[in-house]
């Protein structure tokens, strides 16, 4: 019997074992239903939506695991009708990203030429799944040199660019007011810590570029489901990037996930998270971080 048990374990898919081992380390909550739900419910809800935002904490190992699980399930449910958009690659890196997905260049060259993040290992499973299944992937983020430029010189400085404008959304870019601005001031530690508005303008360039690129994907791939992966602040409460997407593509129906490694994981106060997303994922903060 012991030998049989070992054989069964060896032939079980790794993903099933991983799911079993991590299932006690996260909770997924539907804010509309006010209850805990399985991952499959998010995937099924995409029948009524176009874009799914996954707002992550960049070093949360369980969050990255769930990103891949959801992406894999979407690929199975919508074969040939799924696209991925990622903050983790900048718009001027679309060519090496496409070349790698097509099998033209080696992974080591892709990682270098596409300026992959230092924790690329966390996103590699999604890229490899996209490559194997011919799923288009959009490099959605603004080139860092331009967000840095705005941080120093302001949004109006972008008008001086020539060829660089091809990597950005249409100018001028709207600067969000209201709740998103208030959240940004709070997270920066108040108006005094912000200095000028240029820092906030750079944040808006970041959001607008991602929103614009998701909108272009939505318009060019009719009937596709799009999964957009970004840091949680960019889509929390459907503000930031999500709000910019709605400006560029008002007809796009959005669902958003807000994921947190939270100290209240074992006994969460759901009301604390209700306005953050359509789905809240809480993960066990005691698990090792990816960096």
MARBA-15339 format. One record per residue (C-alpha): residue number from 1; residue in three letters; x, y, z. Coordinates in steps of 0.001 Angstrom, whole numbers, plus 500000, padded with zeros to 6 digits. Example, Ala and Ser with C-alpha at 12.3 -4.5 7.8 and 13.67 -1.06 7.14 Angstrom:
REM residues 2
  num  residu      px      py      pz
    1     ALA  512300  495500  507800
    2     SER  513670  498940  507140
//
This chain:
REM residues 291
  num  residu      px      py      pz
    1     UNK  500000  500000  500000
    2     UNK  502869  502380  500781
    3     UNK  504373  501757  497343
    4     UNK  500984  502420  495700
    5     UNK  500617  505669  497639
    6     UNK  504058  506809  496495
    7     UNK  503226  506018  492869
    8     UNK  499983  508001  493098
    9     UNK  501836  510989  494515
   10     UNK  504400  510806  491722
   11     UNK  501821  510799  488954
   12     UNK  499609  513527  490420
   13     UNK  500106  516840  488630
   14     UNK  502402  519198  490506
   15     UNK  499771  521941  490354
   16     UNK  497318  519783  492292
   17     UNK  499878  519144  495016
   18     UNK  500765  522840  495129
   19     UNK  497105  523750  495401
   20     UNK  496654  521333  498301
   21     UNK  499745  522602  500103
   22     UNK  498803  526286  499777
   23     UNK  495023  526087  500115
   24     UNK  495184  526828  503841
   25     UNK  497404  529847  503243
   26     UNK  495020  532086  501333
   27     UNK  491396  533183  501316
   28     UNK  489517  534614  498344
   29     UNK  486589  536832  499156
   30     UNK  483821  538095  496876
   31     UNK  482874  541554  498100
   32     UNK  479489  541473  496344
   33     UNK  478535  538124  497901
   34     UNK  480226  538852  501221
   35     UNK  481680  535366  501397
   36     UNK  484725  533249  500667
   37     UNK  484787  531780  497140
   38     UNK  486955  529332  495134
   39     UNK  489329  530487  492391
   40     UNK  487020  529024  489738
   41     UNK  484334  531555  490582
   42     UNK  486581  534421  489452
   43     UNK  487310  532596  486203
   44     UNK  483609  531935  485588
   45     UNK  482719  535557  486332
   46     UNK  484909  536578  483389
   47     UNK  482076  535419  481134
   48     UNK  480550  538826  481887
   49     UNK  483765  540882  481790
   50     UNK  486571  541894  479428
   51     UNK  489512  542745  481681
   52     UNK  490628  541177  484949
   53     UNK  493070  543249  486993
   54     UNK  495266  541377  489451
   55     UNK  496644  543924  491898
   56     UNK  499581  542198  493540
   57     UNK  502182  542765  496197
   58     UNK  505338  542273  494172
   59     UNK  507075  539977  496674
   60     UNK  504104  537840  497748
   61     UNK  504889  534240  496789
   62     UNK  501312  533046  497296
   63     UNK  499960  535929  495247
   64     UNK  502258  534986  492356
   65     UNK  501158  531375  492629
   66     UNK  497500  532429  492384
   67     UNK  498206  534717  489419
   68     UNK  499504  531719  487522
   69     UNK  496604  529518  488644
   70     UNK  494050  532069  487440
   71     UNK  495899  532668  484162
   72     UNK  496126  528935  483531
   73     UNK  492415  528471  484211
   74     UNK  491531  531385  481924
   75     UNK  493699  529855  479175
   76     UNK  491777  526597  479503
   77     UNK  488367  528296  479554
   78     UNK  489061  530746  476711
   79     UNK  491480  528992  474321
   80     UNK  492613  531328  471551
   81     UNK  490723  534190  473185
   82     UNK  493015  535283  476017
   83     UNK  495667  538002  476300
   84     UNK  498038  539038  479069
   85     UNK  499152  542580  479901
   86     UNK  501911  543255  482415
   87     UNK  503342  546178  484349
   88     UNK  506593  544185  484555
   89     UNK  507645  545039  480988
   90     UNK  507986  548513  479482
   91     UNK  506486  549485  476148
   92     UNK  509820  549867  474357
   93     UNK  510542  546196  475179
   94     UNK  507604  544824  473198
   95     UNK  509846  543651  470344
   96     UNK  512108  541318  472388
   97     UNK  509029  540122  474282
   98     UNK  507329  539203  470997
   99     UNK  510507  537609  469672
  100     UNK  510822  535396  472733
  101     UNK  507182  534342  472636
  102     UNK  507639  533413  468971
  103     UNK  510694  531294  469808
  104     UNK  513111  533493  467853
  105     UNK  515452  534437  470687
  106     UNK  516833  532657  473731
  107     UNK  515512  533298  477206
  108     UNK  518798  534817  478400
  109     UNK  518637  537387  475581
  110     UNK  514980  538074  476271
  111     UNK  515623  538700  479965
  112     UNK  518423  541138  479122
  113     UNK  516848  542926  476174
  114     UNK  513386  543200  477736
  115     UNK  514898  544485  481006
  116     UNK  513009  541868  482993
  117     UNK  512484  542650  486675
  118     UNK  514952  541193  489160
  119     UNK  512219  538810  490369
  120     UNK  511382  537605  486864
  121     UNK  511199  534061  488260
  122     UNK  507863  535076  489823
  123     UNK  506363  535900  486406
  124     UNK  508164  533292  484313
  125     UNK  505391  530652  484675
  126     UNK  502873  533010  483052
  127     UNK  505250  533958  480247
  128     UNK  506044  530309  479541
  129     UNK  502339  529436  479540
  130     UNK  501694  532286  477106
  131     UNK  504558  531112  474903
  132     UNK  503355  527513  474835
  133     UNK  499764  528521  474035
  134     UNK  500445  531415  471630
  135     UNK  498823  533922  473990
  136     UNK  499691  537556  473182
  137     UNK  501448  539478  475944
  138     UNK  501555  543277  476111
  139     UNK  504432  545184  477676
  140     UNK  502212  547785  479294
  141     UNK  504417  549946  481491
  142     UNK  505863  553362  480640
  143     UNK  509624  553340  480065
  144     UNK  511300  554260  483337
  145     UNK  513310  557024  481682
  146     UNK  510079  558884  480941
  147     UNK  508507  558492  484382
  148     UNK  511818  559752  485765
  149     UNK  511705  562625  483286
  150     UNK  508231  563637  484467
  151     UNK  509305  563295  488088
  152     UNK  512021  565876  487410
  153     UNK  510510  568100  484738
  154     UNK  506737  567595  484866
  155     UNK  504215  566139  482414
  156     UNK  504551  569028  479963
  157     UNK  508147  567964  479263
  158     UNK  506873  564915  477371
  159     UNK  505713  567212  474553
  160     UNK  509373  567787  473697
  161     UNK  509894  564133  472824
  162     UNK  510030  563002  469225
  163     UNK  510256  559225  468605
  164     UNK  509727  558563  472316
  165     UNK  506061  559534  472057
  166     UNK  505422  556226  470284
  167     UNK  505922  554452  473618
  168     UNK  503418  556625  475483
  169     UNK  499657  557250  475445
  170     UNK  498317  560283  473588
  171     UNK  499451  563572  475095
  172     UNK  498475  565471  477146
  173     UNK  497744  563015  479948
  174     UNK  494993  563657  482477
  175     UNK  496047  563909  486114
  176     UNK  493479  562221  488323
  177     UNK  491899  564232  491120
  178     UNK  489809  563188  494085
  179     UNK  490106  559855  495870
  180     UNK  493158  558596  493963
  181     UNK  495080  561786  494665
  182     UNK  494139  561610  498334
  183     UNK  495341  557995  498518
  184     UNK  498622  558922  496865
  185     UNK  499238  561769  499303
  186     UNK  498508  559447  502211
  187     UNK  500840  556697  501035
  188     UNK  503615  559216  500408
  189     UNK  503312  560501  503966
  190     UNK  501533  563789  503326
  191     UNK  501919  566837  501093
  192     UNK  505204  567797  502694
  193     UNK  506830  564511  501771
  194     UNK  505627  564782  498165
  195     UNK  507315  568050  497338
  196     UNK  505910  569244  494007
  197     UNK  503118  567675  491982
  198     UNK  505661  566163  489598
  199     UNK  505837  562934  491575
  200     UNK  502081  562520  491273
  201     UNK  502239  563405  487583
  202     UNK  504774  560598  487095
  203     UNK  502355  558211  488821
  204     UNK  499642  559273  486402
  205     UNK  501934  558712  483406
  206     UNK  502530  555203  484725
  207     UNK  498777  554568  485070
  208     UNK  497824  556171  481772
  209     UNK  500409  554196  479813
  210     UNK  499188  550894  481217
  211     UNK  495541  551894  480772
  212     UNK  496187  552956  477186
  213     UNK  497942  549704  476302
  214     UNK  495213  547551  477828
  215     UNK  492676  549645  475881
  216     UNK  494564  549033  472621
  217     UNK  494605  545304  473374
  218     UNK  490870  545408  474095
  219     UNK  490149  547169  470794
  220     UNK  492480  545091  468618
  221     UNK  491470  541700  470039
  222     UNK  487682  541674  469878
  223     UNK  486060  539131  472155
  224     UNK  489273  538371  474046
  225     UNK  489579  538166  477814
  226     UNK  492492  540225  479127
  227     UNK  494382  539677  482360
  228     UNK  496318  542732  483531
  229     UNK  498935  542213  486248
  230     UNK  500209  545208  488207
  231     UNK  501068  546446  491669
  232     UNK  497980  546706  493828
  233     UNK  497946  550502  494189
  234     UNK  497518  550904  490421
  235     UNK  494100  549210  490341
  236     UNK  492861  549203  493946
  237     UNK  489268  550431  494065
  238     UNK  489301  550539  490233
  239     UNK  491259  553768  490407
  240     UNK  494604  554547  488777
  241     UNK  495238  552291  485784
  242     UNK  491709  550885  485862
  243     UNK  490218  554390  485742
  244     UNK  492555  555378  482892
  245     UNK  491466  552273  480956
  246     UNK  487833  553355  481274
  247     UNK  488752  556751  479797
  248     UNK  490338  555118  476759
  249     UNK  487851  552242  476426
  250     UNK  484581  553162  478161
  251     UNK  482880  549953  477017
  252     UNK  485423  547654  478654
  253     UNK  483902  545744  481574
  254     UNK  486418  545452  484400
  255     UNK  486782  543070  487334
  256     UNK  489585  543575  489809
  257     UNK  491426  541520  492369
  258     UNK  493234  543161  495265
  259     UNK  495715  540805  496929
  260     UNK  497422  541367  500280
  261     UNK  499685  539414  502576
  262     UNK  497897  540512  505714
  263     UNK  498436  540026  509440
  264     UNK  494687  539488  509862
  265     UNK  494820  536474  507534
  266     UNK  493533  534039  510179
  267     UNK  490657  536278  511308
  268     UNK  490196  539090  508790
  269     UNK  488039  542158  509155
  270     UNK  486418  542032  505714
  271     UNK  484990  545535  506004
  272     UNK  488557  546832  505896
  273     UNK  488891  545563  502322
  274     UNK  485393  545879  500862
  275     UNK  486121  548949  498731
  276     UNK  489421  547625  497356
  277     UNK  488206  545194  494711
  278     UNK  485551  542869  493365
  279     UNK  487633  540094  494914
  280     UNK  489994  540272  497849
  281     UNK  492767  537738  498242
  282     UNK  494400  537538  501654
  283     UNK  497552  535468  501925
  284     UNK  499520  534190  504866
  285     UNK  502240  536770  505666
  286     UNK  504249  534132  507518
  287     UNK  505165  532388  504259
  288     UNK  508561  533300  502750
  289     UNK  508636  536292  500412
  290     UNK  510075  535976  496927
  291     UNK  512539  538779  497677
//
